[in-house]
Amino acid sequence: MKASVNTILSSVKIQAITFDVGGTLIEPWPSVGHVYAEVAARHGLTHFSPAQLNARFNAAWRARQSFGHSRNDWEALVTEVFENSTTPGFFGELYDRFAEPDAWHIYEDVLPALDQLASRQIKLAIISNWDERLRPLLRRLKLAQYFDAFAISLEVGYPKPCPAIFAHAAKELDLPSNTILHVGDSPEMDIAGATAAGFQAVHIHRGGPAGGGIHSLAELGAIIDQHKPND
C-alpha cells in the first residue's frame, strides 16, 4: 500500500472516482470578495473592497466550528462578513448570484480529465458539502452529464468528513467503498473523511508542492493505470 498524509491508495482496482466540487472542480470567479462586492454595490454598500471582503469571508469561515450549508447558515455568515450592514433583499440576490454559472470558473484541467475518465468507463460521482443550488449549477456549467451519482450534504443530511455521506455515494454507485477513489482539496474534509469511510483518496493542490497528492486532475489516469485487480 502506498500512503502519505495526502494520498491513501491500495492495490485494489479503482472502479469509480468521486470528486469534491468547490476548490476541486470549480472556484468562485474572480473571487468570493469580487462577487460579494459586485452585489453589494447594487445595494449601495460601496465601502467594502473585494480584498477586504475576501479577508473577512475567510476569517468568518475559519471561525465556524460547523456549517450546515443551509440558506440560514449562509445568511448568518454573510451578515457577519458585512458587519450587519446589509439591506433588505441583499442576501437573497447574493445567494442567487452564486447559482449563476458566470460566478464560477471551471479549472482548466477538469473537462479534459473528465472526458478521459469517461472514455475509460470509470464511474464518476460528486461528494460535496453544498446546498440545493449545486445540481442546477452543475447542469448550467455542463458538468452534471459526467456524473453517475451525487452525494450533496444538504440532501443527504450529513456533511463531509462524516463517513455517512461517503457511504451514501458508494451505495448510489453500487460499489464497495475500497474500489472508489475520492479526490478533493481539503485534507480534513476529503482525505480524512474518505479514508475513514474506507475509500482510497488523493489530495489535489494546484500551484504548489504536491506533498504526496497531485497537481492536476490529469494525473488521475496514471493513478488508475498503477492499480490492478486483486488476484
C-alpha positions as MATLAB code, in Angstrom:
seq = 'MKASVNTILSSVKIQAITFDVGGTLIEPWPSVGHVYAEVAARHGLTHFSPAQLNARFNAAWRARQSFGHSRNDWEALVTEVFENSTTPGFFGELYDRFAEPDAWHIYEDVLPALDQLASRQIKLAIISNWDERLRPLLRRLKLAQYFDAFAISLEVGYPKPCPAIFAHAAKELDLPSNTILHVGDSPEMDIAGATAAGFQAVHIHRGGPAGGGIHSLAELGAIIDQHKPND';
ca = [
       0.000    0.000    0.000;
       1.237    3.453   -0.929;
       0.307    6.102    1.615;
       1.106    9.607    2.766;
      -0.724   12.379    4.556;
      -2.288   13.434    1.254;
      -2.548   10.140   -0.610;
      -4.151    6.899    0.561;
      -4.052    4.275   -2.194;
      -4.272    0.497   -2.086;
      -3.733   -2.304   -4.587;
      -7.495   -2.640   -5.120;
      -8.633   -1.724   -8.624;
     -10.271    1.714   -8.842;
     -13.737    1.355  -10.344;
     -15.069    4.842   -9.612;
     -13.825    8.299   -8.742;
     -15.722   10.784   -6.594;
     -14.982   14.488   -6.588;
     -15.339   17.356   -4.207;
     -16.660   20.425   -6.063;
     -15.502   23.767   -4.636;
     -11.720   24.080   -4.901;
     -11.520   20.819   -6.856;
     -13.699   21.269   -9.953;
     -14.715   24.929   -9.734;
     -13.874   28.128   -7.863;
     -15.718   31.444   -7.324;
     -14.850   33.882  -10.084;
     -12.973   36.182   -9.906;
     -13.232   35.511   -6.136;
     -15.806   35.406   -3.349;
     -14.913   39.002   -2.497;
     -15.426   40.184   -6.065;
     -18.881   38.612   -6.269;
     -19.828   39.985   -2.854;
     -18.624   43.472   -3.835;
     -20.490   43.337   -7.150;
     -23.834   42.627   -5.482;
     -23.118   44.951   -2.560;
     -22.512   47.880   -4.912;
     -26.029   47.465   -6.332;
     -27.330   47.896   -2.790;
     -25.285   50.992   -2.005;
     -22.677   49.114    0.026;
     -19.677   50.546   -1.790;
     -17.223   50.880    1.110;
     -16.170   47.205    1.016;
     -13.374   46.242   -1.389;
     -13.067   42.718   -2.866;
      -9.796   42.206   -0.974;
     -11.398   43.266    2.301;
     -14.404   41.018    1.711;
     -12.176   38.061    0.862;
     -10.293   38.548    4.118;
     -13.490   38.927    6.151;
     -15.075   35.886    4.474;
     -12.010   33.713    5.113;
     -11.893   34.783    8.755;
     -15.601   34.121    9.280;
     -15.352   30.756    7.530;
     -12.366   29.602    9.589;
     -14.060   30.641   12.829;
     -17.013   28.326   12.275;
     -16.792   25.007   14.078;
     -19.528   23.554   11.895;
     -21.504   24.712    8.895;
     -24.714   23.134    7.681;
     -24.775   24.802    4.246;
     -28.410   25.774    4.694;
     -29.699   29.124    3.474;
     -29.833   30.307    7.106;
     -26.206   29.280    7.649;
     -25.128   31.274    4.608;
     -27.184   34.306    5.651;
     -25.575   34.324    9.099;
     -22.108   34.165    7.549;
     -22.843   36.945    5.036;
     -24.304   39.147    7.771;
     -21.086   38.724    9.738;
     -18.904   39.494    6.718;
     -20.810   42.727    6.090;
     -20.836   43.738    9.758;
     -24.644   43.651    9.998;
     -24.896   46.430    7.403;
     -26.811   44.553    4.701;
     -30.010   45.947    3.188;
     -33.363   44.227    2.543;
     -33.129   41.922   -0.438;
     -29.338   41.914   -0.457;
     -28.777   38.398    0.824;
     -31.375   36.879   -1.497;
     -29.716   38.460   -4.522;
     -26.271   37.382   -3.351;
     -27.454   33.835   -2.683;
     -28.961   33.605   -6.158;
     -25.845   35.138   -7.728;
     -23.785   32.117   -6.697;
     -26.253   29.902   -8.557;
     -25.230   31.606  -11.806;
     -22.552   29.867  -13.904;
     -20.607   33.074  -14.583;
     -19.896   33.406  -10.854;
     -17.737   30.300  -11.156;
     -14.625   29.191  -13.019;
     -14.049   25.589  -14.095;
     -10.395   24.706  -13.588;
      -8.636   24.139  -16.913;
      -7.758   20.511  -16.160;
     -11.325   19.463  -15.295;
     -13.016   18.867  -18.653;
     -10.073   17.028  -20.267;
      -9.772   14.798  -17.199;
     -13.488   14.032  -17.055;
     -13.531   13.226  -20.768;
     -10.559   10.899  -20.343;
     -12.072    9.133  -17.352;
     -15.421    8.741  -19.085;
     -13.658    7.121  -22.049;
     -12.182    4.562  -19.636;
     -15.685    3.696  -18.415;
     -14.807    4.775  -14.877;
     -17.905    5.672  -12.879;
     -17.840    9.264  -11.619;
     -19.707   10.931   -8.750;
     -19.887   14.095   -6.680;
     -19.431   14.234   -2.897;
     -19.818   17.828   -1.790;
     -20.776   19.975    1.157;
     -23.257   22.179   -0.701;
     -26.940   23.057   -0.939;
     -29.876   22.959   -3.344;
     -28.071   25.224   -5.815;
     -25.435   22.631   -6.743;
     -27.328   20.327   -9.102;
     -28.720   23.128  -11.310;
     -25.366   24.916  -11.208;
     -23.530   21.824  -12.445;
     -26.116   21.407  -15.200;
     -25.645   25.016  -16.304;
     -21.867   24.563  -16.252;
     -22.342   21.439  -18.410;
     -20.618   19.285  -15.804;
     -23.582   17.284  -14.463;
     -23.622   14.995  -17.505;
     -20.355   13.396  -16.437;
     -21.594   12.067  -13.099;
     -23.459    8.893  -12.251;
     -24.299    9.886   -8.669;
     -24.483   12.894   -6.377;
     -23.979   12.959   -2.617;
     -24.718   16.536   -1.536;
     -24.600   17.302    2.167;
     -27.858   19.259    2.436;
     -29.713   16.450    0.624;
     -28.040   13.527    2.380;
     -28.219   15.111    5.822;
     -24.542   14.570    6.611;
     -21.577   16.776    5.655;
     -18.021   15.726    4.980;
     -16.000   14.452    6.770;
     -18.818   12.277    8.173;
     -18.448    8.739    6.742;
     -22.207    8.631    6.067;
     -22.015   10.943    3.054;
     -19.293    8.766    1.524;
     -21.312    5.640    2.281;
     -24.273    7.226    0.510;
     -22.152    7.774   -2.613;
     -20.861    4.186   -2.525;
     -24.429    2.913   -2.296;
     -25.502    5.108   -5.222;
     -22.570    3.816   -7.269;
     -23.309    0.229   -6.167;
     -19.634   -0.394   -5.484;
     -17.535   -1.424   -2.459;
     -16.007    1.623   -0.763;
     -12.436    0.406   -1.232;
     -12.839    0.430   -5.028;
     -13.643    4.159   -5.040;
     -11.042    6.933   -5.191;
     -12.065   10.295   -3.733;
     -10.379   13.493   -4.938;
     -10.574   16.777   -3.044;
      -8.685   19.848   -1.905;
      -9.232   19.517    1.857;
      -7.028   17.155    3.884;
      -9.603   17.106    6.689;
     -12.878   17.010    4.768;
     -11.771   14.964    1.774;
      -8.757   12.843    2.635;
      -9.515   12.063    6.279;
     -13.249   11.797    5.613;
     -12.848    9.481    2.643;
     -10.334    7.153    4.267;
     -12.453    6.896    7.415;
     -15.235    5.639    5.142;
     -12.938    3.055    3.538;
     -12.337    4.959    0.301;
      -8.996    5.468   -1.373;
      -8.122    9.173   -1.524;
      -5.859   11.725   -3.138;
      -5.404   15.394   -2.328;
      -5.278   17.899   -5.174;
      -3.454   21.164   -4.631;
      -2.790   23.107   -7.773;
       0.041   25.582   -7.965;
       2.057   24.217   -5.059;
       4.180   21.259   -3.971;
       2.053   18.141   -4.182;
       3.414   16.613   -0.976;
       2.048   13.190   -1.857;
      -1.006   14.493   -3.665;
      -1.476   15.664   -7.239;
      -1.101   18.996   -9.024;
      -3.663   18.328  -11.732;
      -6.613   16.063  -12.408;
      -4.700   14.943  -15.498;
      -2.638   12.770  -13.135;
      -5.636   10.581  -12.296;
      -5.129    8.453  -15.406;
      -1.683    7.423  -14.215;
      -3.049    6.571  -10.773;
      -5.661    4.295  -12.339;
      -3.017    2.634  -14.501;
      -0.981    1.757  -11.411;
      -3.828   -0.274   -9.978;
      -4.551   -3.846  -10.959;
      -7.395   -6.133   -9.894;
      -6.731   -8.393   -6.955;
      -5.927  -11.961   -7.982;
];
